[in-house]
Amino acid sequence: MTERVLIEGVEFAAALTVRSSGVGLLALHGSKEGGTAELAHEVAARTGASCLVFTQPAGDPVHIPSHRMSVPTCGALQRFLAHVALTISLHGHLRPEAPRSIFLGGRNRAAAGTLAHSLTLLAPDFETVADLDHIPTGLRGLGPRNPVNLTPAGGVQIELPLSARTQSPQKTFGAPEIPPPAVTTALTAGVRQLMESSPDPT
């Protein structure tokens, strides 16, 4: 299902796919943070996880902070949060001091460790950082209203540099992003490991 919803005056399309798994992939800024929408859809399809992706169908993409995306008027988000037990939320960062760093935040630190183990296979191309003390404060994803932390088991916020989420930094307008295959494969492996231990959906 796809729902049109207004958040702070900005129109979003919220595309929800519900599957039987207790794990869900989330991309709150699919239009602003290129490649996160496509990566969420692909990993969810490969693993059988649920998936919720927000995109902006018109105009220049606007970045609304994650905690302000959690609005009760979005039925797709409320259904997602009610269905899954553990959320993997995909974001993009452009930190010039960390162009190859993948940061794993969120409140479920055990799940972050599981994903970190899979993502370390991307070395030396990318550095996986799961120690909160080494993650920039604004990328830690620890806020109580951040959707990644609103499911029963909480979740992991994955902050990906540009080169880890798209192979075409100078993309053609309207064309889909293509995440690097190695990143898709590594993340898929990590999500599958989490699914083996995740509780059934509520």
Rosetta blueprint (number, residue, H / E / L):
1 M L
2 T E
3 E E
4 R E
5 V E
6 L E
7 I E
8 E L
9 G L
10 V E
11 E E
12 F E
13 A E
14 A E
15 A E
16 L E
17 T E
18 V L
19 R L
20 S L
21 S L
22 G L
23 V E
24 G E
25 L E
26 L E
27 A E
28 L L
29 H L
30 G L
31 S L
32 K L
33 E L
34 G L
35 G L
36 T H
37 A H
38 E H
39 L H
40 A H
41 H H
42 E H
43 V H
44 A H
45 A H
46 R H
47 T H
48 G L
49 A L
50 S E
51 C E
52 L E
53 V E
54 F E
55 T E
56 Q L
57 P L
58 A L
59 G L
60 D L
61 P L
62 V L
63 H L
64 I L
65 P L
66 S H
67 H H
68 R H
69 M H
70 S L
71 V L
72 P L
73 T L
74 C L
75 G H
76 A H
77 L H
78 Q H
79 R H
80 F H
81 L H
82 A H
83 H H
84 V L
85 A L
86 L E
87 T E
88 I E
89 S E
90 L E
91 H E
92 G E
93 H E
94 L L
95 R L
96 P L
97 E L
98 A L
99 P L
100 R L
101 S E
102 I E
103 F E
104 L E
105 G E
106 G L
107 R L
108 N L
109 R H
110 A H
111 A H
112 A H
113 G H
114 T H
115 L H
116 A H
117 H H
118 S H
119 L H
120 T H
121 L H
122 L H
123 A L
124 P L
125 D L
126 F L
127 E E
128 T E
129 V E
130 A L
131 D L
132 L H
133 D H
134 H H
135 I L
136 P L
137 T H
138 G H
139 L H
140 R L
141 G L
142 L L
143 G L
144 P L
145 R L
146 N L
147 P H
148 V H
149 N H
150 L L
151 T L
152 P L
153 A L
154 G L
155 G E
156 V E
157 Q E
158 I E
159 E E
160 L E
161 P E
162 L H
163 S H
164 A H
165 R L
166 T L
167 Q L
168 S L
169 P L
170 Q L
171 K L
172 T L
173 F L
174 G L
175 A L
176 P L
177 E L
178 I L
179 P L
180 P L
181 P H
182 A H
183 V H
184 T H
185 T H
186 A H
187 L H
188 T H
189 A H
190 G H
191 V H
192 R H
193 Q H
194 L H
195 M H
196 E H
197 S H
198 S L
199 P L
200 D L
201 P L
202 T L
